[in-house]
Amino acid sequence: MLRCRFHAFSLLCFLTVLAGVSHAQEVPEGVVFETGLEYSNPDGQHLQLNLARPKTGDGPFPTVLCIHGGGFRAGKREGYDKLCLTLAQHGYVAATTSYRLAPKYQFPAAVHDTKAAVRWLRANAAKYKINPERLGVTGGSAGGHLAQFLALTGGVAQFEGDGGNPEQSSRVACVVNVYGPSDFTKSYGASVDAAEVLPLFLGGNLETARHRHILASPLYWVTPDAAPTLCIHGTEDKYVAHEQAVWLVDKLKSHDVEAELLTLQGAGHGFKGDDAVKAEKALIEYFDKHLKR
């Protein structure tokens, strides 16, 4: 873990590490791994994803989209390369996606991009042996927020954007949300970096852009049509308070949506050691339950 004072540059360093930026992964036997597949080109940004899939088998395979974190302004898709390869070994097609970052691109640009990635996967289902009916999503921190947003707004036209393949659905079958925020209106004072990060993503603070804080908060988009949800969150998270997951799971349950919370006692933001092992095991088991049945 980085040991640096809390200022803008060191925070950016921390968020980049948190997002899991990694060196090139060794591709396991039995897995095909393709990188740099362009799925959308908003504003000339040439957004890409990396995709892992089983080398053998006719499919179609259940599929998982992974969305990196980094405070909506940092991080790279390569941080989820390892998980994608692991999922491919378990019989999934798994993709990790880039998206437009703040402050240049504010909400809802990242939502538009991740929805475009889901639509691209469905549009290319035959090519990559994807089962479009068994498509789940996961992400950590900011990526957890975006993953949860996909799980809640599959039929909300204002968030679709124009990133391509409009004939395809952006709905997902389930979500594993790893310490993603659910209510930005309650983040200030409960997060060490909310006052710095959120105005960059939302175009103002709670005083000047309150409506955008509400609009961008998953908690306010919960309906009975939401996808089944697993939240994984540590009790000692200083960046996204554990209670954010509690609120979300409680509200989902109140709408008769299947929702679970795996609480990791003493864990912070960015799981390590046994906590990381427990979280990955729970994630794979949840996707197996909902995408392989």
C-alpha positions as CSV (number, residue, x, y, z in Angstrom):
1,M,0.0,0.0,0.0
2,L,1.3,3.4,-0.9
3,R,2.4,5.6,2.1
4,C,2.0,9.1,0.9
5,R,0.4,12.3,2.3
6,F,-3.1,13.0,1.2
7,H,-2.9,15.5,-1.6
8,A,-4.1,15.5,-5.2
9,F,-1.1,13.7,-6.8
10,S,-0.8,11.0,-4.1
11,L,-4.5,10.4,-4.2
12,L,-4.3,9.9,-7.9
13,C,-1.5,7.4,-7.3
14,F,-3.5,5.6,-4.7
15,L,-6.6,5.4,-6.9
16,T,-4.5,4.0,-9.8
17,V,-3.1,1.3,-7.5
18,L,-6.6,0.7,-6.1
19,A,-7.9,0.2,-9.7
20,G,-5.5,-2.7,-10.0
21,V,-3.3,-1.5,-12.8
22,S,-1.1,-4.5,-13.6
23,H,1.5,-5.7,-15.9
24,A,0.7,-8.1,-18.8
25,Q,-0.9,-11.3,-17.5
26,E,0.2,-14.7,-18.5
27,V,-2.6,-16.3,-20.4
28,P,-3.5,-19.8,-19.0
29,E,-3.7,-22.8,-21.2
30,G,-7.2,-23.2,-22.6
31,V,-8.0,-19.5,-22.7
32,V,-8.1,-17.1,-25.6
33,F,-7.3,-13.5,-24.6
34,E,-7.8,-10.6,-27.0
35,T,-6.9,-7.0,-26.1
36,G,-7.7,-3.6,-27.5
37,L,-11.1,-4.4,-29.1
38,E,-12.8,-1.1,-29.9
39,Y,-16.4,-1.1,-28.8
40,S,-17.4,2.5,-29.2
41,N,-15.9,5.9,-30.3
42,P,-17.6,8.8,-28.6
43,D,-15.9,12.1,-29.2
44,G,-13.0,10.3,-30.9
45,Q,-12.0,8.5,-27.8
46,H,-11.8,5.0,-29.4
47,L,-12.9,3.1,-26.3
48,Q,-11.6,-0.5,-26.0
49,L,-12.0,-3.6,-24.0
50,N,-10.0,-6.8,-23.4
51,L,-11.8,-10.1,-23.7
52,A,-11.0,-13.6,-22.4
53,R,-12.9,-16.7,-23.3
54,P,-12.5,-20.5,-23.2
55,K,-10.5,-21.9,-26.1
56,T,-12.7,-24.9,-26.5
57,G,-16.4,-25.6,-26.4
58,D,-19.3,-24.6,-28.5
59,G,-20.9,-22.2,-26.1
60,P,-22.7,-20.0,-25.9
61,F,-20.9,-19.1,-22.6
62,P,-22.2,-16.9,-19.7
63,T,-20.5,-13.6,-19.8
64,V,-19.2,-11.0,-17.3
65,L,-18.3,-7.4,-17.9
66,C,-15.7,-6.0,-15.4
67,I,-15.5,-2.2,-14.8
68,H,-12.4,-0.7,-13.2
69,G,-12.4,1.8,-10.4
70,G,-10.3,4.9,-9.8
71,G,-12.5,7.6,-8.5
72,F,-14.1,8.1,-11.9
73,R,-11.0,9.9,-13.1
74,A,-8.2,7.3,-13.0
75,G,-7.6,3.5,-13.4
76,K,-7.3,1.3,-16.5
77,R,-9.2,-1.7,-17.8
78,E,-6.0,-3.9,-17.5
79,G,-6.6,-3.9,-13.7
80,Y,-9.2,-6.6,-14.4
81,D,-7.2,-8.7,-16.8
82,K,-6.4,-11.3,-14.2
83,L,-10.0,-11.7,-13.1
84,C,-11.1,-12.0,-16.7
85,L,-8.6,-14.8,-17.3
86,T,-9.8,-16.6,-14.1
87,L,-13.4,-16.3,-15.2
88,A,-12.5,-17.7,-18.6
89,Q,-11.0,-20.7,-16.8
90,H,-14.3,-21.1,-15.1
91,G,-16.2,-21.2,-18.4
92,Y,-17.1,-17.6,-18.9
93,V,-16.5,-15.0,-21.6
94,A,-15.1,-12.0,-19.6
95,A,-14.4,-8.5,-20.7
96,T,-12.8,-5.6,-19.0
97,T,-13.6,-2.2,-20.4
98,S,-12.3,1.4,-20.5
99,Y,-14.6,4.3,-20.3
100,R,-14.4,8.1,-20.4
101,L,-13.0,9.7,-17.3
102,A,-13.6,12.9,-15.3
103,P,-13.1,15.8,-15.1
104,K,-13.1,16.1,-18.9
105,Y,-16.1,13.7,-19.1
106,Q,-18.6,14.0,-16.3
107,F,-21.7,12.0,-15.5
108,P,-23.4,10.4,-17.3
109,A,-20.6,9.8,-19.9
110,A,-19.2,6.8,-18.1
111,V,-22.7,5.3,-17.8
112,H,-23.2,5.7,-21.5
113,D,-19.9,4.0,-22.2
114,T,-20.5,1.0,-20.0
115,K,-24.0,0.5,-21.5
116,A,-22.4,0.7,-24.9
117,A,-20.0,-2.1,-23.9
118,V,-22.9,-4.3,-22.9
119,R,-24.6,-3.7,-26.2
120,W,-21.4,-4.4,-28.1
121,L,-21.0,-7.7,-26.3
122,R,-24.6,-8.7,-27.3
123,A,-24.0,-7.5,-30.9
124,N,-20.9,-9.7,-31.1
125,A,-22.4,-12.7,-29.3
126,A,-22.1,-15.1,-32.2
127,K,-18.4,-14.2,-32.9
128,Y,-17.3,-14.6,-29.3
129,K,-19.8,-17.4,-28.3
130,I,-21.5,-15.2,-25.8
131,N,-24.9,-16.1,-24.3
132,P,-26.7,-12.7,-24.4
133,E,-29.3,-13.8,-21.9
134,R,-26.7,-14.7,-19.3
135,L,-24.6,-11.5,-19.0
136,G,-23.5,-10.2,-15.6
137,V,-21.4,-7.3,-14.5
138,T,-19.0,-6.5,-11.7
139,G,-16.8,-3.6,-10.7
140,G,-14.9,-2.1,-7.7
141,S,-15.4,1.4,-6.2
142,A,-16.3,3.7,-9.0
143,G,-16.6,0.6,-11.2
144,G,-18.9,-0.9,-8.6
145,H,-21.1,2.2,-8.9
146,L,-21.2,1.9,-12.7
147,A,-21.9,-1.8,-12.5
148,Q,-24.7,-1.2,-10.1
149,F,-26.1,1.5,-12.4
150,L,-26.3,-1.0,-15.2
151,A,-28.2,-3.3,-12.9
152,L,-30.7,-0.7,-12.1
153,T,-31.3,1.3,-15.3
154,G,-31.6,-1.3,-18.1
155,G,-34.8,0.3,-19.4
156,V,-34.0,4.0,-18.7
157,A,-33.6,5.6,-22.1
158,Q,-31.8,8.8,-20.9
159,F,-28.8,6.7,-19.9
160,E,-28.3,4.7,-23.1
161,G,-26.2,7.3,-24.9
162,D,-25.4,6.9,-28.6
163,G,-22.3,4.7,-28.4
164,G,-23.5,2.2,-31.0
165,N,-25.6,-1.0,-31.4
166,P,-28.8,0.7,-30.3
167,E,-30.8,-2.3,-31.3
168,Q,-29.3,-4.3,-28.5
169,S,-30.3,-4.2,-24.8
170,S,-28.0,-2.9,-22.1
171,R,-29.8,-4.9,-19.3
172,V,-27.7,-7.2,-17.2
173,A,-28.8,-10.4,-15.4
174,C,-27.0,-9.8,-12.1
175,V,-24.3,-7.7,-10.5
176,V,-21.5,-8.1,-8.0
177,N,-20.8,-4.6,-6.6
178,V,-17.5,-4.4,-4.8
179,Y,-17.5,-1.4,-2.4
180,G,-19.3,0.9,-4.8
181,P,-21.1,4.0,-3.5
182,S,-24.9,4.1,-3.6
183,D,-25.8,7.6,-2.4
184,F,-23.6,10.5,-3.2
185,T,-25.7,12.9,-1.2
186,K,-24.4,11.2,2.0
187,S,-20.8,10.7,0.9
188,Y,-19.4,14.0,2.2
189,G,-18.0,13.7,5.6
190,A,-18.1,10.0,5.5
191,S,-15.4,9.6,2.8
192,V,-11.8,10.9,2.9
193,D,-12.0,12.0,-0.8
194,A,-15.6,12.7,-1.7
195,A,-15.2,16.5,-1.5
196,E,-12.4,16.3,-4.0
197,V,-13.7,13.5,-6.3
198,L,-17.4,14.1,-6.6
199,P,-17.4,17.7,-7.9
200,L,-15.1,16.5,-10.7
201,F,-17.5,13.8,-11.7
202,L,-20.8,15.7,-11.1
203,G,-19.9,19.2,-12.0
204,G,-20.2,20.7,-8.6
205,N,-20.6,19.9,-4.9
206,L,-23.7,19.0,-3.0
207,E,-24.7,22.7,-2.7
208,T,-24.3,23.6,-6.3
209,A,-25.2,20.3,-8.0
210,R,-27.5,18.5,-5.6
211,H,-29.8,17.2,-8.3
212,R,-26.9,15.6,-10.2
213,H,-25.8,13.9,-7.0
214,I,-29.3,12.4,-6.7
215,L,-29.5,11.5,-10.4
216,A,-26.1,9.7,-10.3
217,S,-26.8,7.8,-7.1
218,P,-27.9,4.1,-7.6
219,L,-30.0,4.2,-4.5
220,Y,-32.5,6.5,-6.2
221,W,-33.0,4.2,-9.2
222,V,-34.0,1.0,-7.3
223,T,-37.2,-0.6,-8.7
224,P,-38.6,-4.1,-8.7
225,D,-37.0,-4.6,-12.1
226,A,-33.5,-4.3,-10.7
227,A,-31.1,-7.2,-11.3
228,P,-30.1,-9.6,-8.5
229,T,-27.3,-8.0,-6.5
230,L,-24.4,-9.1,-4.4
231,C,-22.5,-6.3,-2.5
232,I,-19.1,-7.0,-1.0
233,H,-17.9,-4.3,1.4
234,G,-15.4,-3.9,4.3
235,T,-16.3,-2.4,7.6
236,E,-13.2,-0.2,7.7
237,D,-13.6,1.4,4.3
238,K,-12.5,5.0,4.5
239,Y,-13.4,5.9,0.9
240,V,-16.9,4.4,0.6
241,A,-18.6,3.8,3.9
242,H,-19.9,0.3,4.6
243,E,-23.3,1.7,5.3
244,Q,-23.6,2.6,1.6
245,A,-23.9,-1.1,0.8
246,V,-26.3,-1.6,3.7
247,W,-28.7,1.1,2.4
248,L,-28.6,-0.3,-1.1
249,V,-29.3,-3.9,-0.1
250,D,-32.0,-2.9,2.2
251,K,-33.8,-0.8,-0.5
252,L,-33.4,-3.6,-3.1
253,K,-35.0,-6.1,-0.6
254,S,-37.8,-3.6,0.1
255,H,-38.6,-3.8,-3.6
256,D,-38.6,-7.6,-3.5
257,V,-35.3,-7.8,-5.4
258,E,-32.9,-10.5,-4.5
259,A,-30.0,-8.8,-2.8
260,E,-27.1,-10.0,-0.5
261,L,-24.4,-8.2,1.4
262,L,-21.1,-9.9,2.2
263,T,-19.5,-7.9,4.9
264,L,-15.7,-8.3,5.5
265,Q,-14.9,-7.4,9.0
266,G,-12.0,-5.0,9.4
267,A,-11.4,-4.8,5.6
268,G,-10.7,-1.4,4.0
269,H,-10.9,-0.1,0.4
270,G,-9.0,-2.5,-1.8
271,F,-9.1,-6.0,-0.5
272,K,-5.9,-7.9,0.4
273,G,-4.9,-11.4,1.5
274,D,-7.7,-13.5,2.8
275,D,-10.2,-10.8,2.2
276,A,-9.3,-10.7,-1.5
277,V,-9.6,-14.5,-1.7
278,K,-13.0,-14.5,0.0
279,A,-14.3,-11.7,-2.2
280,E,-13.2,-13.5,-5.4
281,K,-14.7,-16.8,-4.3
282,A,-18.0,-15.1,-3.5
283,L,-18.0,-13.3,-6.8
284,I,-17.5,-16.5,-8.8
285,E,-20.0,-18.4,-6.8
286,Y,-22.6,-15.7,-7.3
287,F,-22.1,-15.6,-11.0
288,D,-22.2,-19.4,-11.2
289,K,-25.6,-19.3,-9.3
290,H,-27.2,-16.7,-11.6
291,L,-25.5,-17.2,-15.0
292,K,-25.0,-21.0,-15.1
293,R,-28.3,-22.3,-13.8
